[in-house]
Amino acid sequence: MSRFAALTSSLLLAAGATLFGAGQAAAAQADFGYVALGDSYSSGVGAGNYDGASGNCKRSTRAYPALWAAAHSPQSFSFVACSGARTGDLLAGQLAPLNSGTDLVSVTIGGNDAGFADVMTTCVLQSESTCVNRVNQAKAYVNSTLPGQLDQVYNAIDSRSPAARVVVLGYPRFYKLSGSCVTGLTEGERAAINGASDHLNAAIAKRAADHGFTFASVAGAFTGHEICSAGPWLHSLNWLNIGESYHPTAAGQSGGYLPVFTNAA
């Protein structure tokens, strides 16, 4: 049972108790705090309906953290995920809301450190061999450097919010192989990119587990909804809005990320 579900269950049991007991239960509910950290996959780039006050961070009301908070009404909700964030950006600018009273933390981080945007640019504009070489460079980075960067992030979260349940979410596979759409990529390039996503997720999952955090994979939720599927939940390349390319749509946030996070929270 998730921490939030257990809290809800305890509140229902307390409803039949004395007035004093019910008051204590209400106080427990009122104290629940949720902090959403991370990059564009948590801020909601691609989902639209951005909060103008978030500027270039492009935090969307359709992103899974905002949807979860709207459904569960935690007393405190700090949404600080930001488009383009790397591990260093998170450490420098997103930790302030965390404290000893934080109960739940969500985070997606690591894709930008591994060079996701450059991989996609290389694969779209250059040859298959160049694409595969760039993917392999990214995988080598994930092996050699990213684990230490993730450790810094996870240590910082744990030191500030040692009692929190921390849910680390992964990234989807991007392409349905043997699909029928035109993406400008070869089947080999699509397979290499999917393989890189799996490699990145495995590294993130390992570091999360070693810190006692919960890793929540979204690969299964997005299966059948990749680019080149009949009902994609990811934007393909959009020359008119490059920033939203290869990011979840609103349906990807609500149908993919939200239920996965809800089950893990």
Buried (B, 14 or more C-beta within 10 A) or exposed (E): EBBBEEBBEEBEEBEEEEEEEBEEBEEEBEEBBBBBBBBBBBBBBBBBEBBEEBEEBBBBBBBBBBBBBEEBEBEBBBBBBBBBBBBEBBBEEBBEBBBEEBBBBBBBBBBBBBBBBEBBBBBBEEEBEEBBBBBBBBBEBBEEEBBEBBBEBBEBBBEBBEEBBBBBBBBBBBBBEEBEEEBEBBEEBBBBBBBBBBBBBEBBBEBBEEBEBBBBBBBEBBEEBBBBBEEBBBBBBEEEEEBBBBBBBBBBBBBBBBBBBBEBB
